[in-house]
């Protein structure tokens, strides 16, 4: 892993005697996209707020670039909070220019960047409208523009695609991807498992303030849970509970789940030997992050 830009060691947080985060440790390497996952109340936002100095930790150490966060790091870091905050009665362009100036830009540069950005996200015609007149998704795009206006090297994005339709979600993710290509580090706090599988190098899954999964995304998928077998065939797919369970079947395609200790090779050998079956495609696939998320949260009925 690259040198850590974020380092959290033995972080603990209690509110009114109740433990919210328990002995949490993780690193985020420079230049990577790090997925930070968990259900509501799992401790994600609490961890981010402690990292940014909004909360004082009960115990442990949370560092950015080797030191505790202080306001001098503001130009280095862009934070998109889950609770959005824009001046609803101000014009869009004036709001964005104001935040650009707060982040050290000249008024002319902030205004020029903002106009270019608004055009790129199909909001150029809304530049002189009041923020409060925009839809929720449009406000989200303005808020994101405020977050990245000064080209920060570290982005902490809490549910950045929340409230966006599929087209605008894709647009937002493309912009994030471009920031990474330009050298930014991204912490992606999200409920969207497919976003993590597609964009993140590594991840951490919190449950009840405890890290349950942590590491390389592909390695986590390979090492947790069994691989399903995806089939395409002609003929009749027989049942064989000793080898597998048929999880899904539609026409001549199926997904089967191996029984405990049964290899994909054993299943293939059995299927190839069936006279009433002709295998056209056979693929082992590791569980999705959504599968793992559901399994972990089902452990306690949540």
N, C-alpha and C positions, 0 to 999 in steps of 0.2 A: 504493500500500500504506500502511496506517496506520503510525504511528511504531513502530519495532521495539522489542519487549519482550525479544527475544533477538537478539544480534548475534554472529556467528562470522566471524572474518577470518583467512584463511591458516592455519587450524589444521592442525598436523602432529603425529602421534603415532607413536613407534617403541618397540617392545619388543625388547630384546636385539638391537638393530641392524636389526630387521625393520620396515619401514614398514607401519603399520596404517591410518592416515589420511593422505592427501596433499593439502596445500594446499586445505583445504575452507573455503568461504565461503558463508554464507547468513544471511538474516534471518527472523524470525518477527514479524509485525505484531500489535499489541495487538488483541484481540478476534477473531482468526481461528482457524480449525482447520487445523493444519499437519500434513500427512502426512509421516512420516519412514520411508522404505522401504529394503529391501535384504535379501538373503539372510543366513543365519547367517554370521558372520565378515566381513560387509561393512564393519563399523566403526560401526554405529549405536549400540550400547550403549557403546562406547568414547567416542564423541563426547558422549553424555549424561553419562557419568561425569566426563569432563573439564569439561564445562559446570558441573557441580555440585561441583567441587572435590575429587572422589574421586581423580582422576588429575591429575598435574601435566603439562600439555602439553609436548611437545618443542619446539613453536614455535607462534606465532600468538596470537590473542586471542579469548577467549570471555566474553561479557558478558551479564548479566541486568539490565535497567533501567540500562544504562550502566556497570555495575561488575561486577567479578569476584564470583562467589557467595561469601557468607559466612553463618555461622549466623543472623545477624540477619534474613535473608530467609526463614527457615523458615516464618513465619506467612503469607508472601505466596505460597508455592509448595507444591503438593502433588505428590509423586513416587510413582508406582506402579512399583516395579522389576520386572524380569522374574523375578528370584528372590524369591519371596514370603517374608515373615518375620513370623510371628505366634507368640505364646506358646501352644503347643499344649495345655498343661495348665491354662490359665486359662479362666475362663468368658468367653463371647463379650462380654457386656455389660461385664464388668470390664476386658477388654482394650481395648475401644473407648473406654471412659471414661478409662482410663489415657493413651491416646494423645491424647485430646482435651485432657486437662490438660497434657500435654507441649507442646501447641500453644497454650497460653495461655487455655484455657477453664476456667470454674469446674467443679467436680465435678458440680453439679446440672445445669448447662447441657449438659455433655458427655453425661451419662447421659440426659437428656431427648431430645437430638438423636439419640443412638444408638438409643434405643427406637423413635423415630419412623421412623428409617431402616430398622431391621430389619423393621418392619411393612411398609414400602413395598416391600421386596424379598422378601417372603414368608418371613422368618426370625424373625418375632416370637416364635414358639413355641420357638426355639432360643436365646433370650437367655441362659438360665442353663445351657446345655450347655457342655462343654469344647470349645474350638476344634478340638482334635484329633479329636473325634468327628464333625465335619462332613465332608461330601463335599468333593472338590476345588473344585467349582463354588461350593458354599456358602462355603468359605473365601475364594474369590476375591471374593465379594460383600462379605464382612466386611473384607477387605484394602482394597477400593475405598472402603468407608465410612470407614475410617481415613484414607485419602488426602484425602477431601473434607470431613472433619468440621468444619473451621474455615473453610469457604468460601474457599479460596485463589483468588487472581486468576489464577494461572498453574498449569496442570495438565500434567505430563509423564507420559504413560501408556504404559508399555511392555507391549504385548500385553494390553490390558485385558480382552478377551473370550476369552482363552486358556482352554480347558477348559470353556467354557459351552455348553449345548445351545442350539438356535436360539431358544427362547422366552426364556431368561435372557440370551442375547446381545442380543436386541432390547430387553429391559428395561434392560440396562447402557447401551446406546447411547442410549436415551431419556433416561436420567439425565445422560449426558454432554451431550446436546443441550440439556437444560434448563440446565445450568451455563453453556453458551455463551450461551443466551438471557439469562441473568442477568449477562452481561458478562465471563465468564472467557475466557482464552486457553488453547487446548489444543494440545499437541504429541502426536500420535497415532503411536506407534511400532508398526507392525503388518505382518503378512504378508497381511492380508485386503485385496485390491485393491478389492473392492466397497465396503468401508467408506470407503476414501479417496475413491472416485468419488462416493459419496453424501454424505459429511459434510465433506470437506476443501475449503477455498478454494484452497490452494496445497500444493505437495509438493516433496520432494527424494528422488531415488532414488540410493542409493549402490551402487557395485560396486567391490570391492577398494579401498575407502577413497577413491574418487574419485566426485564428483558426476557422474552421467550424464544425469539429467533434473532440472530445477529450474524452478519457476515456477507459473503458474496451471494448475490441473488441466485445465480445458476446453481451454485454449490448447495445452497439451502434447499432448493427444489429437488436436487438429486438425492440429498442425504436424509430428507424427512418424508416419510410416507412411501408407499409403493408406487411403482410406475404402472400406469394403465396401458393396456394394449388396444390400439386403434386398428380396426379391421375393415377391409373391403373385400367382398367375397360374392360368389354365386353358389346357389344351393341352399342347404339347411344348416344353420349353426346349432350344433348340439349343446345341451347343458352338460356341465361336468363340475359339480360343486367341489370336488376334491382338488381341482386345478384352478377354477376361476368362477366368478359370478358375472353374469351379463348385466352390466350397469345400465347400458342404453343400447337400443337397437331400432334402426329405422331402415326398412327395406334391406338393402345389401350392404349396409354399413353398421358397425357396432363398436361399443367400447366395453371391454371386459376387464375386471379387476382380479389380479392374481390372488389366489389363496395364500395364507401365510407360508413363507418359505419356498414358494413355487416360482421358478424362473420363467422369463419370457420364452427361453429356448424350449422348455418342457411343454409350454402351451402350444408353441408353434409345431413341435414334433407331433403332438396329439392331433392338431387340426389338419395338418398335411396328410395324416394317415386316414382321414375320414373319406369314404368313397362318395358320400353325398355332398361333399363340400369342396369348393375350389377357391383357394386363397389368392386374391389379386393384389392385396397390399397388407402389410403387417408392420406396425410401428409401435415401439415402446415410447411413451411420453411420461415425463415426471409430473407430479401433481402441480397444479397452478398455485400461485400464492393465495388465491381466493379459497381453494380447497384447504390449504394449511391454516389460513385465518379461521375458517369456519370450524375446523377440527379443534383448534386450540381453544376457541371461545365456547365450544360445546362442552368442554371438559367440566365446566362448572355450571352448565345450563344457561349460559349467557349468550 
